[in-house]
Amino acid sequence: MEHVPKSDIDLKDLLLMGFRRSSDVMFYSDPNGIILNINDSFTAHYGYTREEVIGKTPALLRSRHSTDELYKRMWRSILDPEKGYWRGELINRAKDGREVPLILTITAVRNEAGQILGYISNGVDLSEQKQMQERLAHSEALATIGEMAAVVAHEIRNPLGSIVIAAQQLTDEGLSREDKDTVTRVLRTESKRLNEALSNFLSYARPRPMNSGQNDLNALLTEITQMAFVNKDLTGDARLALALSHDLKPFPFDSDQIRQVVWNILLNAIQVLGGTGTVTVRSGKGNDTAWFTISDTGAGIPESLRADLFKPFRTSKQQGTGLGLAIAESIVKAHGGRIDVETRLGRGTTFTVTLPRIED
């Protein structure tokens, strides 16, 4: 049988007891935001006594993270009769200066006529969850460092070993002219490979600040693709198709960094084809975005590899650091954009890069 309170007084006492003993951080304020009551959890979390808080406003708890814009959005939501509350993540400051992360809900309490009688605030402390996230992030960082060390050792040891052997052979006075040319070519090739590996590691580990200027994406795409397809040792008999939008005008982006994005994705597409097939590069624009796609007619990406596509140090190639797509995604995200991938086995793969666009 449902229990019915004996009187309104009993119900009020019950609600007050629940307020005081709740593990959530709670306070109640009048229509002007003056705090009238706090619960025990409030004192435990912030370190203030009741006497220090009653009669003050919640500004007492404001931290350096709480901007004026945040408070404007908060009060627009609370004072909106259709909504009447605000909920979000906030960092408050305790008496001793500690930062207390919370999921906070502030609700306007209204009477039957719709007049605001006060506000009740309910906060759930996220400190433990944040600490767990930090520990997890630290563990993941250590795991990444371990993977990186293994890849670095492999990618540097191999070309370095070839360079050492080639250098020793060059000291052989009996080496023929033809053999010397071969050894010199090995030195150039392996030195270039070593430089590329080190450049990739540095780009991933220490990305440089963005230097956005007004740049022409179509011109950049044309330059990089033509440069790649002039090198027949790289492309073989693979073909290039360009379909660039004439409506796409210059807009702000870091040309050096986006150049690296285009090259990394284009190189993947060319290598997938193995000397046959077609790479198609398109560009276009939305209302406030610019985009380009790089498509290949290769075999497509197996399901087992798709989840790790943008993860560092994941590669199905015999050589390579597995950083090309990870670096590309990092650069695009830094621009406020995104990379999407569509792939079908036997039909090929399309990478779509979308960037925010503001034209003068």
DOMIRO-586287 format. One record per residue (C-alpha): residue number from 1; x, y, z. Coordinates in pm, 1 decimal. Layout:
N
+-----+----------+----------+----------+
!   n !        u !        v !        w !
+-----+----------+----------+----------+
! NUM !        X !        Y !        Z !
...
+-----+----------+----------+----------+
***
This chain:
360
+-----+----------+----------+----------+
!   n !        u !        v !        w !
+-----+----------+----------+----------+
!   1 !      0.0 !      0.0 !      0.0 !
!   2 !    129.8 !    346.7 !    -93.0 !
!   3 !    239.7 !    553.9 !    202.9 !
!   4 !     61.4 !    887.5 !    227.2 !
!   5 !    217.9 !   1165.6 !    439.3 !
!   6 !      7.3 !   1265.5 !    737.5 !
!   7 !     31.8 !   1634.9 !    658.8 !
!   8 !    199.8 !   1894.5 !    440.9 !
!   9 !    434.4 !   1966.3 !    729.2 !
!  10 !    556.0 !   1603.1 !    727.5 !
!  11 !    619.9 !   1626.1 !    351.2 !
!  12 !    811.7 !   1951.7 !    386.1 !
!  13 !   1023.2 !   1800.2 !    662.4 !
!  14 !   1090.8 !   1498.0 !    442.3 !
!  15 !   1196.4 !   1713.0 !    147.9 !
!  16 !   1418.0 !   1927.3 !    371.2 !
!  17 !   1582.5 !   1613.3 !    512.6 !
!  18 !   1646.3 !   1485.0 !    160.0 !
!  19 !   1795.5 !   1822.4 !     64.2 !
!  20 !   2031.4 !   1830.4 !    362.1 !
!  21 !   2146.3 !   1468.2 !    338.9 !
!  22 !   2180.9 !   1440.1 !    -38.0 !
!  23 !   2525.1 !   1341.6 !   -164.1 !
!  24 !   2477.4 !   1595.2 !   -443.4 !
!  25 !   2603.0 !   1950.7 !   -387.9 !
!  26 !   2288.9 !   2163.1 !   -338.4 !
!  27 !   2185.5 !   2515.5 !   -247.6 !
!  28 !   1869.4 !   2723.3 !   -266.1 !
!  29 !   1858.6 !   3096.5 !   -343.3 !
!  30 !   1595.8 !   3370.9 !   -358.9 !
!  31 !   1486.0 !   3542.6 !   -685.0 !
!  32 !   1786.6 !   3777.2 !   -659.1 !
!  33 !   2030.7 !   3487.5 !   -635.6 !
!  34 !   2102.8 !   3533.4 !   -264.4 !
!  35 !   2178.5 !   3191.4 !   -110.7 !
!  36 !   1925.1 !   3099.7 !    157.6 !
!  37 !   2023.3 !   2741.5 !    233.6 !
!  38 !   2296.2 !   2487.1 !    157.3 !
!  39 !   2330.3 !   2117.2 !    231.3 !
!  40 !   2606.5 !   1923.0 !    407.9 !
!  41 !   2756.9 !   1808.9 !     79.1 !
!  42 !   2802.7 !   2173.4 !    -24.8 !
!  43 !   3012.0 !   2235.7 !    287.7 !
!  44 !   3211.8 !   1915.8 !    238.2 !
!  45 !   3295.4 !   1989.7 !   -126.7 !
!  46 !   3366.6 !   2362.5 !   -110.9 !
!  47 !   3498.5 !   2398.6 !    246.1 !
!  48 !   3273.0 !   2694.1 !    334.2 !
!  49 !   3064.1 !   2700.6 !    653.5 !
!  50 !   2695.9 !   2785.9 !    639.7 !
!  51 !   2769.7 !   3124.7 !    797.2 !
!  52 !   3020.9 !   3206.5 !    521.4 !
!  53 !   2774.0 !   3124.5 !    243.4 !
!  54 !   2423.2 !   3224.7 !    355.5 !
!  55 !   2346.3 !   3573.8 !    227.4 !
!  56 !   2608.9 !   3555.5 !    -49.7 !
!  57 !   2558.6 !   3486.4 !   -422.4 !
!  58 !   2694.3 !   3185.7 !   -618.7 !
!  59 !   2964.1 !   3421.1 !   -757.1 !
!  60 !   3151.2 !   3312.9 !   -443.5 !
!  61 !   3223.1 !   2985.0 !   -627.5 !
!  62 !   3308.7 !   3124.4 !   -967.9 !
!  63 !   3636.6 !   2996.1 !  -1116.4 !
!  64 !   3859.7 !   3120.9 !  -1396.1 !
!  65 !   3687.3 !   2876.6 !  -1633.4 !
!  66 !   3344.1 !   3040.9 !  -1609.2 !
!  67 !   3317.6 !   3305.7 !  -1879.6 !
!  68 !   3064.2 !   3585.7 !  -1905.2 !
!  69 !   2927.0 !   3421.6 !  -2220.1 !
!  70 !   2865.8 !   3097.3 !  -2029.3 !
!  71 !   2668.7 !   3281.3 !  -1761.9 !
!  72 !   2463.6 !   3467.5 !  -2026.1 !
!  73 !   2366.6 !   3136.8 !  -2190.2 !
!  74 !   2293.4 !   2987.0 !  -1849.1 !
!  75 !   2054.3 !   3263.3 !  -1742.4 !
!  76 !   1880.6 !   3278.3 !  -2082.2 !
!  77 !   1795.5 !   2911.0 !  -2036.8 !
!  78 !   1689.4 !   2942.5 !  -1670.6 !
!  79 !   1467.9 !   3249.4 !  -1727.1 !
!  80 !   1303.1 !   3103.4 !  -2037.7 !
!  81 !    947.7 !   3012.2 !  -1921.4 !
!  82 !    936.6 !   2732.6 !  -2179.6 !
!  83 !   1246.3 !   2567.6 !  -2032.7 !
!  84 !   1315.9 !   2702.6 !  -1686.5 !
!  85 !   1649.1 !   2531.2 !  -1616.5 !
!  86 !   2011.4 !   2501.1 !  -1726.2 !
!  87 !   2222.1 !   2185.2 !  -1721.8 !
!  88 !   2585.9 !   2158.2 !  -1814.0 !
!  89 !   2940.9 !   2089.1 !  -1705.4 !
!  90 !   3100.2 !   2358.1 !  -1490.7 !
!  91 !   3416.9 !   2402.2 !  -1285.7 !
!  92 !   3367.9 !   2586.7 !   -954.8 !
!  93 !   3631.6 !   2701.6 !   -706.7 !
!  94 !   3643.7 !   2582.4 !   -345.4 !
!  95 !   3747.0 !   2797.5 !    -49.3 !
!  96 !   4104.9 !   2664.3 !    -60.6 !
!  97 !   4134.6 !   2731.9 !   -434.2 !
!  98 !   4070.5 !   2374.3 !   -551.4 !
!  99 !   3882.4 !   2338.0 !   -876.3 !
! 100 !   3567.6 !   2126.7 !   -846.0 !
! 101 !   3426.7 !   1991.3 !  -1177.1 !
! 102 !   3049.7 !   1934.2 !  -1171.3 !
! 103 !   2751.2 !   1842.6 !  -1379.2 !
! 104 !   2527.4 !   2124.4 !  -1261.1 !
! 105 !   2152.7 !   2173.4 !  -1290.3 !
! 106 !   1997.3 !   2506.9 !  -1190.7 !
! 107 !   1617.6 !   2520.3 !  -1189.7 !
! 108 !   1386.3 !   2819.3 !  -1151.1 !
! 109 !   1115.0 !   2749.4 !   -888.5 !
! 110 !    789.1 !   2918.3 !   -992.3 !
! 111 !    447.0 !   2954.0 !   -831.8 !
! 112 !    119.4 !   2880.6 !  -1009.7 !
! 113 !    118.8 !   3231.4 !  -1156.6 !
! 114 !    459.7 !   3172.4 !  -1312.5 !
! 115 !    648.5 !   3406.1 !  -1080.8 !
! 116 !    998.2 !   3298.8 !   -982.8 !
! 117 !   1023.1 !   3222.9 !   -611.0 !
! 118 !   1389.7 !   3123.7 !   -620.7 !
! 119 !   1643.2 !   2887.5 !   -770.8 !
! 120 !   1766.0 !   2545.0 !   -666.7 !
! 121 !   2107.2 !   2421.1 !   -773.1 !
! 122 !   2204.5 !   2055.0 !   -785.3 !
! 123 !   2562.9 !   1950.3 !   -865.2 !
! 124 !   2720.3 !   1608.3 !   -919.4 !
! 125 !   3094.7 !   1606.2 !   -846.5 !
! 126 !   3300.3 !   1476.1 !  -1140.4 !
! 127 !   3640.2 !   1481.6 !   -964.8 !
! 128 !   3675.0 !   1102.4 !   -947.1 !
! 129 !   3567.6 !   1057.2 !  -1309.3 !
! 130 !   3815.8 !   1324.4 !  -1421.7 !
! 131 !   4096.5 !   1156.3 !  -1228.8 !
! 132 !   4008.4 !    821.9 !  -1388.2 !
! 133 !   4009.9 !    984.5 !  -1733.0 !
! 134 !   4351.0 !   1137.5 !  -1663.8 !
! 135 !   4490.7 !    801.7 !  -1549.2 !
! 136 !   4346.8 !    633.9 !  -1858.1 !
! 137 !   4490.0 !    904.2 !  -2084.5 !
! 138 !   4829.2 !    861.2 !  -1915.6 !
! 139 !   4815.8 !    483.1 !  -1968.3 !
! 140 !   4721.1 !    529.7 !  -2333.4 !
! 141 !   5004.1 !    780.8 !  -2376.2 !
! 142 !   5253.2 !    531.6 !  -2231.9 !
! 143 !   5121.7 !    261.3 !  -2465.8 !
! 144 !   5154.6 !    498.8 !  -2761.4 !
! 145 !   5511.8 !    584.4 !  -2662.8 !
! 146 !   5592.2 !    211.5 !  -2651.6 !
! 147 !   5446.4 !    161.1 !  -2999.0 !
! 148 !   5628.6 !    467.3 !  -3126.2 !
! 149 !   5961.7 !    345.2 !  -2987.6 !
! 150 !   5921.7 !     11.5 !  -3166.1 !
! 151 !   5831.4 !    175.0 !  -3497.6 !
! 152 !   6109.5 !    433.4 !  -3465.9 !
! 153 !   6364.7 !    159.9 !  -3403.0 !
! 154 !   6244.0 !    -36.2 !  -3706.0 !
! 155 !   6209.4 !    256.5 !  -3946.7 !
! 156 !   6545.4 !    408.6 !  -3855.3 !
! 157 !   6751.3 !     91.1 !  -3812.2 !
! 158 !   6676.7 !    -44.4 !  -4161.4 !
! 159 !   6778.8 !    256.9 !  -4374.7 !
! 160 !   7060.9 !    340.0 !  -4134.2 !
! 161 !   7199.8 !    -10.8 !  -4175.7 !
! 162 !   7188.1 !     24.5 !  -4555.2 !
! 163 !   7362.2 !    363.9 !  -4534.3 !
! 164 !   7641.7 !    222.5 !  -4316.6 !
! 165 !   7701.9 !    -70.7 !  -4556.5 !
! 166 !   7693.8 !    158.7 !  -4860.9 !
! 167 !   7939.0 !    401.0 !  -4699.0 !
! 168 !   8177.2 !    112.1 !  -4625.4 !
! 169 !   8156.0 !    -10.0 !  -4985.4 !
! 170 !   8246.3 !    334.6 !  -5120.3 !
! 171 !   8586.0 !    306.5 !  -4947.5 !
! 172 !   8664.7 !     -4.8 !  -5154.2 !
! 173 !   8922.5 !    108.5 !  -5409.2 !
! 174 !   8843.6 !   -188.9 !  -5634.8 !
! 175 !   8476.4 !    -89.7 !  -5677.7 !
! 176 !   8377.8 !    -40.8 !  -6041.8 !
! 177 !   8222.0 !    282.9 !  -6167.8 !
! 178 !   7888.0 !    107.2 !  -6219.4 !
! 179 !   7892.0 !    -37.4 !  -5867.4 !
! 180 !   7979.3 !    304.2 !  -5724.5 !
! 181 !   7677.4 !    455.0 !  -5900.4 !
! 182 !   7458.3 !    179.5 !  -5753.2 !
! 183 !   7594.2 !    237.2 !  -5401.0 !
! 184 !   7550.3 !    614.8 !  -5436.7 !
! 185 !   7189.4 !    562.0 !  -5545.3 !
! 186 !   7130.3 !    344.2 !  -5238.2 !
! 187 !   7275.9 !    620.2 !  -5016.9 !
! 188 !   7040.1 !    879.6 !  -5168.4 !
! 189 !   6733.7 !    653.8 !  -5148.5 !
! 190 !   6790.9 !    536.1 !  -4792.8 !
! 191 !   6884.5 !    886.1 !  -4671.7 !
! 192 !   6558.9 !   1017.8 !  -4818.2 !
! 193 !   6364.4 !    735.7 !  -4653.9 !
! 194 !   6529.4 !    807.9 !  -4318.7 !
! 195 !   6454.3 !   1180.2 !  -4350.4 !
! 196 !   6088.6 !   1111.7 !  -4435.3 !
! 197 !   6049.9 !    881.0 !  -4134.0 !
! 198 !   6201.1 !   1136.8 !  -3896.7 !
! 199 !   5989.3 !   1416.7 !  -4048.0 !
! 200 !   5673.9 !   1211.2 !  -3990.7 !
! 201 !   5763.0 !   1143.1 !  -3628.2 !
! 202 !   5830.4 !   1511.8 !  -3564.8 !
! 203 !   5507.6 !   1620.3 !  -3737.5 !
! 204 !   5305.1 !   1385.1 !  -3521.0 !
! 205 !   5486.7 !   1443.3 !  -3190.9 !
! 206 !   5531.9 !   1818.4 !  -3223.3 !
! 207 !   5284.8 !   1977.2 !  -3467.4 !
! 208 !   5374.8 !   2333.7 !  -3552.3 !
! 209 !   5132.6 !   2625.6 !  -3497.1 !
! 210 !   4891.6 !   2706.0 !  -3778.8 !
! 211 !   4974.1 !   2994.0 !  -4011.8 !
! 212 !   4647.9 !   3062.4 !  -4190.6 !
! 213 !   4643.5 !   3291.9 !  -4490.2 !
! 214 !   4419.8 !   3347.1 !  -4792.4 !
! 215 !   4499.7 !   3047.5 !  -5013.8 !
! 216 !   4367.9 !   2882.2 !  -5329.3 !
! 217 !   4271.7 !   2518.9 !  -5258.9 !
! 218 !   4223.2 !   2438.3 !  -5629.9 !
! 219 !   4572.7 !   2563.4 !  -5715.9 !
! 220 !   4719.3 !   2357.6 !  -5431.5 !
! 221 !   4537.1 !   2040.4 !  -5544.2 !
! 222 !   4647.8 !   2093.9 !  -5905.6 !
! 223 !   5011.7 !   2150.4 !  -5809.8 !
! 224 !   5041.0 !   1845.2 !  -5583.1 !
! 225 !   4861.6 !   1601.4 !  -5814.8 !
! 226 !   5058.1 !   1709.4 !  -6121.7 !
! 227 !   5385.0 !   1684.9 !  -5929.1 !
! 228 !   5294.5 !   1331.2 !  -5819.9 !
! 229 !   5182.2 !   1205.4 !  -6160.8 !
! 230 !   5490.5 !   1337.0 !  -6340.2 !
! 231 !   5683.9 !   1076.1 !  -6139.0 !
! 232 !   5614.0 !    755.7 !  -6329.9 !
! 233 !   5828.7 !    555.9 !  -6088.5 !
! 234 !   5564.9 !    642.9 !  -5829.4 !
! 235 !   5243.6 !    619.5 !  -6032.9 !
! 236 !   5322.4 !    364.2 !  -6305.4 !
! 237 !   5032.3 !    354.5 !  -6550.6 !
! 238 !   4778.4 !    495.4 !  -6301.8 !
! 239 !   4572.2 !    783.9 !  -6437.1 !
! 240 !   4468.2 !   1115.8 !  -6280.9 !
! 241 !   4126.3 !   1281.1 !  -6319.1 !
! 242 !   4070.5 !   1634.4 !  -6187.9 !
! 243 !   3723.4 !   1784.6 !  -6135.9 !
! 244 !   3775.6 !   2112.2 !  -5950.1 !
! 245 !   3498.2 !   2361.6 !  -5882.8 !
! 246 !   3543.4 !   2701.7 !  -6049.3 !
! 247 !   3316.5 !   2852.5 !  -5780.4 !
! 248 !   3566.3 !   2779.0 !  -5504.2 !
! 249 !   3747.6 !   3104.2 !  -5426.5 !
! 250 !   4055.3 !   3148.2 !  -5200.8 !
! 251 !   3984.4 !   3126.0 !  -4826.4 !
! 252 !   4194.7 !   3112.1 !  -4506.5 !
! 253 !   4386.4 !   2791.0 !  -4431.9 !
! 254 !   4746.1 !   2687.7 !  -4365.6 !
! 255 !   4869.2 !   2593.9 !  -4713.3 !
! 256 !   5177.3 !   2403.4 !  -4591.0 !
! 257 !   4974.9 !   2185.7 !  -4353.9 !
! 258 !   4688.8 !   2119.2 !  -4598.6 !
! 259 !   4953.1 !   2039.4 !  -4861.5 !
! 260 !   5073.8 !   1762.1 !  -4628.6 !
! 261 !   4715.5 !   1635.8 !  -4585.2 !
! 262 !   4663.6 !   1619.3 !  -4963.1 !
! 263 !   5000.4 !   1450.4 !  -5020.3 !
! 264 !   4948.8 !   1188.2 !  -4748.1 !
! 265 !   4603.8 !   1088.5 !  -4877.0 !
! 266 !   4709.0 !   1106.2 !  -5244.0 !
! 267 !   5016.5 !    891.0 !  -5179.6 !
! 268 !   4797.4 !    628.3 !  -5011.8 !
! 269 !   4561.9 !    627.1 !  -5311.2 !
! 270 !   4850.1 !    590.4 !  -5558.9 !
! 271 !   5014.4 !    310.2 !  -5363.0 !
! 272 !   4684.3 !    120.9 !  -5336.1 !
! 273 !   4650.4 !    115.7 !  -5715.5 !
! 274 !   4988.3 !    -51.6 !  -5766.2 !
! 275 !   5046.8 !    114.9 !  -6102.8 !
! 276 !   4700.0 !     69.6 !  -6260.5 !
! 277 !   4360.1 !    235.8 !  -6220.3 !
! 278 !   4250.5 !    595.1 !  -6164.3 !
! 279 !   4282.1 !    855.9 !  -5891.8 !
! 280 !   4009.2 !   1120.8 !  -5906.5 !
! 281 !   4042.1 !   1451.9 !  -5722.1 !
! 282 !   3739.1 !   1679.4 !  -5684.7 !
! 283 !   3670.0 !   2003.3 !  -5500.0 !
! 284 !   3362.9 !   2205.7 !  -5411.7 !
! 285 !   3199.2 !   2425.7 !  -5150.9 !
! 286 !   2899.8 !   2434.1 !  -4916.3 !
! 287 !   2740.0 !   2735.3 !  -4746.7 !
! 288 !   3034.0 !   2785.8 !  -4511.6 !
! 289 !   3263.7 !   2496.2 !  -4601.6 !
! 290 !   3508.7 !   2390.1 !  -4868.8 !
! 291 !   3579.1 !   2027.3 !  -4948.8 !
! 292 !   3793.9 !   1804.5 !  -5162.7 !
! 293 !   3781.5 !   1432.5 !  -5228.6 !
! 294 !   4053.9 !   1189.9 !  -5333.9 !
! 295 !   3915.1 !    865.1 !  -5476.7 !
! 296 !   4087.8 !    554.2 !  -5603.6 !
! 297 !   3961.8 !    254.1 !  -5800.1 !
! 298 !   4153.1 !     10.0 !  -5582.7 !
! 299 !   4041.1 !   -293.6 !  -5385.4 !
! 300 !   3884.9 !    -98.4 !  -5097.8 !
! 301 !   3971.9 !   -114.6 !  -4728.4 !
! 302 !   3900.5 !   -443.1 !  -4546.8 !
! 303 !   3662.0 !   -421.7 !  -4252.0 !
! 304 !   3938.4 !   -534.7 !  -4014.4 !
! 305 !   4147.8 !   -225.4 !  -4094.5 !
! 306 !   3880.3 !     46.0 !  -4093.6 !
! 307 !   3860.1 !    104.1 !  -3718.0 !
! 308 !   4235.7 !    174.2 !  -3697.8 !
! 309 !   4257.3 !    383.9 !  -4013.2 !
! 310 !   4352.7 !    709.5 !  -3839.2 !
! 311 !   4534.0 !    556.6 !  -3541.7 !
! 312 !   4910.2 !    617.7 !  -3531.5 !
! 313 !   5156.5 !    337.8 !  -3602.9 !
! 314 !   4891.0 !    121.2 !  -3773.2 !
! 315 !   4988.9 !     22.9 !  -4126.4 !
! 316 !   4944.1 !   -274.0 !  -4356.6 !
! 317 !   5247.9 !   -173.2 !  -4563.1 !
! 318 !   5585.0 !   -345.5 !  -4540.7 !
! 319 !   5749.9 !     -6.2 !  -4496.5 !
! 320 !   5617.9 !    310.4 !  -4337.9 !
! 321 !   5547.7 !    460.1 !  -3997.5 !
! 322 !   5168.4 !    439.5 !  -4011.5 !
! 323 !   5151.8 !    812.2 !  -3935.9 !
! 324 !   5033.5 !    956.4 !  -4268.9 !
! 325 !   4658.9 !    947.5 !  -4203.4 !
! 326 !   4699.8 !   1018.8 !  -3830.6 !
! 327 !   4889.5 !   1338.9 !  -3915.4 !
! 328 !   4632.1 !   1430.4 !  -4182.2 !
! 329 !   4342.5 !   1392.7 !  -3938.8 !
! 330 !   4524.4 !   1594.8 !  -3671.7 !
! 331 !   4585.9 !   1882.4 !  -3914.7 !
! 332 !   4228.3 !   1884.1 !  -4043.0 !
! 333 !   4086.3 !   1883.9 !  -3688.5 !
! 334 !   4315.7 !   2175.0 !  -3597.7 !
! 335 !   4153.3 !   2365.8 !  -3886.8 !
! 336 !   3807.7 !   2289.1 !  -3743.4 !
! 337 !   3733.9 !   2040.2 !  -4021.8 !
! 338 !   3686.6 !   1665.0 !  -4056.9 !
! 339 !   3785.2 !   1367.4 !  -4273.3 !
! 340 !   3526.1 !   1112.8 !  -4385.9 !
! 341 !   3596.0 !    782.4 !  -4558.8 !
! 342 !   3374.8 !    575.2 !  -4788.9 !
! 343 !   3505.2 !    239.8 !  -4908.9 !
! 344 !   3366.9 !    -68.8 !  -5080.9 !
! 345 !   3559.0 !   -387.4 !  -5140.0 !
! 346 !   3644.4 !   -417.1 !  -5507.1 !
! 347 !   3510.7 !    -65.6 !  -5577.9 !
! 348 !   3771.9 !    163.4 !  -5425.2 !
! 349 !   3792.1 !    428.0 !  -5152.8 !
! 350 !   3707.4 !    797.1 !  -5124.9 !
! 351 !   3853.1 !   1031.7 !  -4863.8 !
! 352 !   3656.2 !   1354.9 !  -4817.0 !
! 353 !   3819.3 !   1648.2 !  -4636.9 !
! 354 !   3584.8 !   1927.6 !  -4526.4 !
! 355 !   3722.5 !   2261.8 !  -4406.4 !
! 356 !   3548.8 !   2572.2 !  -4268.1 !
! 357 !   3543.2 !   2846.9 !  -4530.6 !
! 358 !   3514.4 !   3222.9 !  -4493.1 !
! 359 !   3545.3 !   3420.4 !  -4816.4 !
! 360 !   3625.1 !   3791.5 !  -4822.5 !
+-----+----------+----------+----------+
***
